[in-house]
């Protein structure tokens, strides 16, 4: 934080969300939005010097801790505050490991957001209080239950899993990803084995638990 206030970048693929955040944050005399991005690629190519980056996890070209890692690599001196609808403790843990300094849900009160921004700007970590118990329980759980899709699946398998969860058939997925039907079937079998599931319904439930299905 400087005498002139906090320089902010907003990274979210929803225009209305960014507009709402800008309006909310700039009501505060010490908070200044200097850049916006609708994708990870746009964010990392931005010619800006933000002190705090308010970043969603579900983007058109990335999701979860991968988004944070890429943004952190581009802006290593900025504090990244995750603002998302993904409330999975595994994602919280992985995002902090990837370089995030704060994590909160979009349902949080506006006063909580401005407080979190200022704290991250001061170099402090911030975790929404309502998520503290869930994260503590996750950290105390046996290591075997910590495995998340982003840890055990390949990037291509995660793509396939998201499309399965969105209701696409193997043939549709093959056409969308320019793969053979046999390759998609192979990915499905691999995912089942890695995640310990047997049916499509179980795969879909896993995808939703992991936050792999985008929120509108």
Short mmCIF file of the C-alpha atoms (twelve columns), coordinates in Angstrom:
data_MODEL
# 
_entry.id   MODEL 
# 
loop_
_atom_site.group_PDB 
_atom_site.id 
_atom_site.type_symbol 
_atom_site.label_atom_id 
_atom_site.label_alt_id 
_atom_site.label_comp_id 
_atom_site.label_asym_id 
_atom_site.label_seq_id 
_atom_site.Cartn_x 
_atom_site.Cartn_y 
_atom_site.Cartn_z 
_atom_site.pdbx_PDB_model_num 
ATOM 1   C CA . UNK A 1   0.000   0.000   0.000   1 
ATOM 2   C CA . UNK A 2   1.313   3.445   -0.937  1 
ATOM 3   C CA . UNK A 3   0.372   6.979   0.096   1 
ATOM 4   C CA . UNK A 4   -1.612  7.236   -3.147  1 
ATOM 5   C CA . UNK A 5   -3.690  4.169   -2.324  1 
ATOM 6   C CA . UNK A 6   -3.844  0.627   -3.691  1 
ATOM 7   C CA . UNK A 7   -3.519  -0.123  -7.407  1 
ATOM 8   C CA . UNK A 8   -5.860  -2.976  -8.399  1 
ATOM 9   C CA . UNK A 9   -6.321  -5.328  -11.327 1 
ATOM 10  C CA . UNK A 10  -9.599  -7.238  -11.772 1 
ATOM 11  C CA . UNK A 11  -9.441  -10.654 -13.464 1 
ATOM 12  C CA . UNK A 12  -12.889 -12.124 -14.169 1 
ATOM 13  C CA . UNK A 13  -14.507 -13.270 -17.394 1 
ATOM 14  C CA . UNK A 14  -17.904 -11.729 -16.587 1 
ATOM 15  C CA . UNK A 15  -18.189 -8.086  -17.659 1 
ATOM 16  C CA . UNK A 16  -20.977 -7.296  -15.220 1 
ATOM 17  C CA . UNK A 17  -18.974 -8.787  -12.356 1 
ATOM 18  C CA . UNK A 18  -15.974 -6.602  -13.198 1 
ATOM 19  C CA . UNK A 19  -18.168 -3.514  -13.526 1 
ATOM 20  C CA . UNK A 20  -19.753 -4.211  -10.161 1 
ATOM 21  C CA . UNK A 21  -16.396 -4.776  -8.504  1 
ATOM 22  C CA . UNK A 22  -14.941 -1.596  -10.001 1 
ATOM 23  C CA . UNK A 23  -17.911 0.430   -8.792  1 
ATOM 24  C CA . UNK A 24  -17.721 -1.093  -5.323  1 
ATOM 25  C CA . UNK A 25  -13.979 -0.746  -4.875  1 
ATOM 26  C CA . UNK A 26  -13.654 2.737   -6.291  1 
ATOM 27  C CA . UNK A 27  -16.156 4.073   -3.784  1 
ATOM 28  C CA . UNK A 28  -13.191 3.839   -1.439  1 
ATOM 29  C CA . UNK A 29  -10.803 6.806   -1.873  1 
ATOM 30  C CA . UNK A 30  -7.733  4.618   -1.372  1 
ATOM 31  C CA . UNK A 31  -8.608  1.886   -3.900  1 
ATOM 32  C CA . UNK A 32  -7.949  2.420   -7.618  1 
ATOM 33  C CA . UNK A 33  -8.691  -0.075  -10.414 1 
ATOM 34  C CA . UNK A 34  -5.967  0.412   -13.020 1 
ATOM 35  C CA . UNK A 35  -6.553  -2.666  -15.209 1 
ATOM 36  C CA . UNK A 36  -9.088  -5.372  -16.028 1 
ATOM 37  C CA . UNK A 37  -8.795  -8.740  -17.764 1 
ATOM 38  C CA . UNK A 38  -11.367 -11.233 -19.029 1 
ATOM 39  C CA . UNK A 39  -8.933  -14.149 -19.391 1 
ATOM 40  C CA . UNK A 40  -5.609  -15.344 -18.025 1 
ATOM 41  C CA . UNK A 41  -3.926  -14.533 -21.332 1 
ATOM 42  C CA . UNK A 42  -5.219  -10.966 -21.199 1 
ATOM 43  C CA . UNK A 43  -4.081  -10.614 -17.603 1 
ATOM 44  C CA . UNK A 44  -0.525  -11.802 -18.163 1 
ATOM 45  C CA . UNK A 45  -0.127  -9.578  -21.236 1 
ATOM 46  C CA . UNK A 46  -1.373  -6.451  -19.459 1 
ATOM 47  C CA . UNK A 47  0.970   -3.475  -19.268 1 
ATOM 48  C CA . UNK A 48  0.169   -2.644  -15.655 1 
ATOM 49  C CA . UNK A 49  1.744   -2.558  -12.218 1 
ATOM 50  C CA . UNK A 50  -0.963  -3.677  -9.780  1 
ATOM 51  C CA . UNK A 51  -0.363  -4.076  -6.076  1 
ATOM 52  C CA . UNK A 52  -3.374  -6.341  -5.600  1 
ATOM 53  C CA . UNK A 53  -5.016  -8.610  -8.192  1 
ATOM 54  C CA . UNK A 54  -8.600  -9.674  -7.488  1 
ATOM 55  C CA . UNK A 55  -8.888  -12.906 -9.453  1 
ATOM 56  C CA . UNK A 56  -11.568 -15.500 -10.179 1 
ATOM 57  C CA . UNK A 57  -10.633 -19.188 -10.538 1 
ATOM 58  C CA . UNK A 58  -12.932 -20.216 -13.395 1 
ATOM 59  C CA . UNK A 59  -11.653 -18.559 -16.561 1 
ATOM 60  C CA . UNK A 60  -12.041 -19.324 -20.278 1 
ATOM 61  C CA . UNK A 61  -8.399  -20.398 -20.525 1 
ATOM 62  C CA . UNK A 62  -7.717  -21.888 -17.110 1 
ATOM 63  C CA . UNK A 63  -9.139  -22.815 -13.739 1 
ATOM 64  C CA . UNK A 64  -8.109  -23.252 -10.152 1 
ATOM 65  C CA . UNK A 65  -4.550  -22.998 -8.928  1 
ATOM 66  C CA . UNK A 66  -3.266  -22.977 -12.520 1 
ATOM 67  C CA . UNK A 67  -4.808  -19.518 -12.977 1 
ATOM 68  C CA . UNK A 68  -3.117  -18.270 -9.818  1 
ATOM 69  C CA . UNK A 69  0.259   -19.733 -10.737 1 
ATOM 70  C CA . UNK A 70  0.231   -18.079 -14.160 1 
ATOM 71  C CA . UNK A 71  -0.843  -14.700 -12.828 1 
ATOM 72  C CA . UNK A 72  1.668   -14.913 -9.980  1 
ATOM 73  C CA . UNK A 73  4.493   -15.707 -12.425 1 
ATOM 74  C CA . UNK A 74  3.646   -12.533 -14.381 1 
ATOM 75  C CA . UNK A 75  3.141   -10.304 -11.319 1 
ATOM 76  C CA . UNK A 76  5.355   -11.797 -8.584  1 
ATOM 77  C CA . UNK A 77  5.262   -8.639  -6.459  1 
ATOM 78  C CA . UNK A 78  1.468   -8.295  -6.464  1 
ATOM 79  C CA . UNK A 79  -0.771  -9.815  -3.830  1 
ATOM 80  C CA . UNK A 80  -3.395  -12.090 -5.383  1 
ATOM 81  C CA . UNK A 81  -6.822  -12.155 -3.740  1 
ATOM 82  C CA . UNK A 82  -8.995  -14.990 -5.026  1 
ATOM 83  C CA . UNK A 83  -12.666 -13.994 -5.359  1 
ATOM 84  C CA . UNK A 84  -14.670 -16.964 -6.555  1 
ATOM 85  C CA . UNK A 85  -17.662 -19.244 -6.100  1 
ATOM 86  C CA . UNK A 86  -15.399 -22.281 -5.689  1 
ATOM 87  C CA . UNK A 87  -15.603 -23.252 -2.011  1 
ATOM 88  C CA . UNK A 88  -13.632 -26.507 -2.121  1 
ATOM 89  C CA . UNK A 89  -10.951 -26.606 0.645   1 
ATOM 90  C CA . UNK A 90  -8.592  -28.429 -1.724  1 
ATOM 91  C CA . UNK A 91  -8.726  -25.465 -4.116  1 
ATOM 92  C CA . UNK A 92  -8.070  -23.048 -1.250  1 
ATOM 93  C CA . UNK A 93  -5.009  -25.034 -0.212  1 
ATOM 94  C CA . UNK A 94  -3.676  -25.301 -3.771  1 
ATOM 95  C CA . UNK A 95  -4.247  -21.605 -4.519  1 
ATOM 96  C CA . UNK A 96  -2.255  -20.475 -1.493  1 
ATOM 97  C CA . UNK A 97  0.490   -22.895 -2.525  1 
ATOM 98  C CA . UNK A 98  0.453   -21.357 -6.026  1 
ATOM 99  C CA . UNK A 99  1.002   -17.835 -4.695  1 
ATOM 100 C CA . UNK A 100 -2.371  -16.428 -3.593  1 
ATOM 101 C CA . UNK A 101 -2.387  -14.182 -0.520  1 
ATOM 102 C CA . UNK A 102 -6.135  -14.242 0.061   1 
ATOM 103 C CA . UNK A 103 -9.228  -16.315 -0.672  1 
ATOM 104 C CA . UNK A 104 -12.879 -15.377 -0.361  1 
ATOM 105 C CA . UNK A 105 -16.244 -16.198 -1.916  1 
ATOM 106 C CA . UNK A 106 -18.271 -13.886 -4.142  1 
ATOM 107 C CA . UNK A 107 -21.136 -14.055 -1.674  1 
ATOM 108 C CA . UNK A 108 -19.067 -12.161 0.917   1 
ATOM 109 C CA . UNK A 109 -20.145 -8.722  2.103   1 
ATOM 110 C CA . UNK A 110 -18.704 -5.690  0.333   1 
ATOM 111 C CA . UNK A 111 -17.041 -4.471  3.541   1 
ATOM 112 C CA . UNK A 112 -15.281 -7.824  3.820   1 
ATOM 113 C CA . UNK A 113 -13.904 -7.466  0.294   1 
ATOM 114 C CA . UNK A 114 -12.480 -3.986  0.833   1 
ATOM 115 C CA . UNK A 115 -10.951 -5.111  4.133   1 
ATOM 116 C CA . UNK A 116 -9.398  -8.141  2.413   1 
ATOM 117 C CA . UNK A 117 -7.936  -5.974  -0.369  1 
ATOM 118 C CA . UNK A 118 -6.290  -3.651  2.125   1 
ATOM 119 C CA . UNK A 119 -4.890  -6.527  4.157   1 
ATOM 120 C CA . UNK A 120 -3.424  -8.241  1.104   1 
ATOM 121 C CA . UNK A 121 -1.957  -4.886  0.019   1 
ATOM 122 C CA . UNK A 122 -0.180  -4.721  3.401   1 
ATOM 123 C CA . UNK A 123 1.377   -8.112  2.734   1 
ATOM 124 C CA . UNK A 124 -0.962  -10.051 5.007   1 
ATOM 125 C CA . UNK A 125 -2.732  -13.309 4.168   1 
ATOM 126 C CA . UNK A 126 -6.531  -13.321 4.222   1 
ATOM 127 C CA . UNK A 127 -8.984  -16.206 4.414   1 
ATOM 128 C CA . UNK A 128 -12.712 -15.600 4.650   1 
ATOM 129 C CA . UNK A 129 -13.591 -16.551 8.262   1 
ATOM 130 C CA . UNK A 130 -16.497 -18.763 7.225   1 
ATOM 131 C CA . UNK A 131 -14.055 -20.958 5.297   1 
ATOM 132 C CA . UNK A 132 -11.563 -21.330 8.111   1 
ATOM 133 C CA . UNK A 133 -13.140 -24.403 9.714   1 
ATOM 134 C CA . UNK A 134 -13.442 -26.227 6.392   1 
ATOM 135 C CA . UNK A 135 -9.804  -25.558 5.532   1 
ATOM 136 C CA . UNK A 136 -8.654  -26.630 8.983   1 
ATOM 137 C CA . UNK A 137 -10.571 -29.885 8.621   1 
ATOM 138 C CA . UNK A 138 -9.045  -30.445 5.203   1 
ATOM 139 C CA . UNK A 139 -5.518  -29.920 6.489   1 
ATOM 140 C CA . UNK A 140 -6.098  -32.348 9.356   1 
ATOM 141 C CA . UNK A 141 -7.578  -35.062 7.131   1 
ATOM 142 C CA . UNK A 142 -5.496  -38.037 5.976   1 
ATOM 143 C CA . UNK A 143 -3.348  -37.281 2.936   1 
ATOM 144 C CA . UNK A 144 -5.310  -39.795 0.838   1 
ATOM 145 C CA . UNK A 145 -8.421  -37.604 0.832   1 
ATOM 146 C CA . UNK A 146 -6.516  -34.515 -0.322  1 
ATOM 147 C CA . UNK A 147 -6.146  -35.704 -3.899  1 
ATOM 148 C CA . UNK A 148 -7.912  -33.255 -6.213  1 
ATOM 149 C CA . UNK A 149 -8.511  -33.539 -9.918  1 
ATOM 150 C CA . UNK A 150 -5.853  -30.911 -10.610 1 
ATOM 151 C CA . UNK A 151 -3.297  -33.070 -8.802  1 
ATOM 152 C CA . UNK A 152 -4.036  -36.511 -10.241 1 
ATOM 153 C CA . UNK A 153 -5.401  -35.833 -13.726 1 
ATOM 154 C CA . UNK A 154 -3.568  -34.581 -16.792 1 
ATOM 155 C CA . UNK A 155 -4.681  -31.255 -18.322 1 
ATOM 156 C CA . UNK A 156 -6.385  -33.166 -21.166 1 
ATOM 157 C CA . UNK A 157 -8.215  -35.422 -18.693 1 
ATOM 158 C CA . UNK A 158 -9.461  -32.341 -16.834 1 
ATOM 159 C CA . UNK A 159 -10.791 -30.969 -20.128 1 
ATOM 160 C CA . UNK A 160 -12.613 -34.215 -20.776 1 
ATOM 161 C CA . UNK A 161 -13.969 -34.340 -17.225 1 
ATOM 162 C CA . UNK A 162 -15.398 -30.815 -17.507 1 
ATOM 163 C CA . UNK A 163 -17.146 -31.700 -20.763 1 
ATOM 164 C CA . UNK A 164 -18.535 -34.911 -19.290 1 
ATOM 165 C CA . UNK A 165 -19.901 -32.897 -16.368 1 
ATOM 166 C CA . UNK A 166 -21.515 -30.461 -18.796 1 
ATOM 167 C CA . UNK A 167 -23.461 -33.354 -20.328 1 
ATOM 168 C CA . UNK A 168 -21.537 -34.047 -23.540 1 
ATOM 169 C CA . UNK A 169 -21.257 -37.550 -24.970 1 
ATOM 170 C CA . UNK A 170 -17.935 -39.198 -25.807 1 
ATOM 171 C CA . UNK A 171 -18.555 -38.553 -29.512 1 
ATOM 172 C CA . UNK A 172 -19.290 -34.863 -28.886 1 
ATOM 173 C CA . UNK A 173 -16.182 -34.519 -26.737 1 
ATOM 174 C CA . UNK A 174 -14.072 -36.159 -29.429 1 
ATOM 175 C CA . UNK A 175 -15.323 -33.662 -32.008 1 
ATOM 176 C CA . UNK A 176 -14.873 -30.661 -29.701 1 
ATOM 177 C CA . UNK A 177 -11.292 -31.575 -28.745 1 
ATOM 178 C CA . UNK A 178 -10.323 -32.954 -32.182 1 
ATOM 179 C CA . UNK A 179 -9.618  -36.389 -30.744 1 
ATOM 180 C CA . UNK A 180 -10.602 -39.878 -31.808 1 
ATOM 181 C CA . UNK A 181 -13.484 -41.559 -30.010 1 
ATOM 182 C CA . UNK A 182 -11.086 -44.255 -28.827 1 
ATOM 183 C CA . UNK A 183 -8.824  -41.610 -27.251 1 
ATOM 184 C CA . UNK A 184 -11.714 -40.052 -25.347 1 
ATOM 185 C CA . UNK A 185 -12.801 -43.482 -24.127 1 
ATOM 186 C CA . UNK A 186 -9.230  -44.092 -22.974 1 
ATOM 187 C CA . UNK A 187 -9.241  -40.805 -21.036 1 
ATOM 188 C CA . UNK A 188 -12.546 -41.781 -19.419 1 
ATOM 189 C CA . UNK A 189 -11.130 -45.116 -18.297 1 
ATOM 190 C CA . UNK A 190 -7.996  -43.443 -16.947 1 
ATOM 191 C CA . UNK A 191 -10.028 -40.881 -15.000 1 
ATOM 192 C CA . UNK A 192 -12.229 -43.583 -13.492 1 
ATOM 193 C CA . UNK A 193 -9.176  -45.471 -12.297 1 
ATOM 194 C CA . UNK A 194 -7.391  -42.410 -10.904 1 
ATOM 195 C CA . UNK A 195 -10.449 -41.022 -9.118  1 
ATOM 196 C CA . UNK A 196 -11.789 -44.357 -7.933  1 
ATOM 197 C CA . UNK A 197 -15.172 -43.990 -9.626  1 
ATOM 198 C CA . UNK A 198 -17.148 -46.327 -11.891 1 
ATOM 199 C CA . UNK A 199 -20.040 -44.409 -13.391 1 
ATOM 200 C CA . UNK A 200 -20.638 -41.183 -15.287 1 
ATOM 201 C CA . UNK A 201 -22.773 -39.908 -12.391 1 
ATOM 202 C CA . UNK A 202 -19.852 -40.341 -10.002 1 
ATOM 203 C CA . UNK A 203 -17.576 -38.494 -12.413 1 
ATOM 204 C CA . UNK A 204 -20.061 -35.622 -12.630 1 
ATOM 205 C CA . UNK A 205 -20.347 -35.391 -8.834  1 
ATOM 206 C CA . UNK A 206 -16.556 -35.315 -8.585  1 
ATOM 207 C CA . UNK A 207 -16.335 -32.524 -11.163 1 
ATOM 208 C CA . UNK A 208 -18.852 -30.417 -9.242  1 
ATOM 209 C CA . UNK A 209 -17.057 -31.008 -5.915  1 
ATOM 210 C CA . UNK A 210 -13.803 -29.896 -7.528  1 
ATOM 211 C CA . UNK A 211 -15.375 -26.766 -9.028  1 
ATOM 212 C CA . UNK A 212 -14.550 -27.874 -12.567 1 
ATOM 213 C CA . UNK A 213 -17.920 -26.791 -13.928 1 
ATOM 214 C CA . UNK A 214 -18.045 -23.042 -14.527 1 
ATOM 215 C CA . UNK A 215 -20.564 -20.882 -12.702 1 
ATOM 216 C CA . UNK A 216 -22.709 -18.521 -14.685 1 
# 
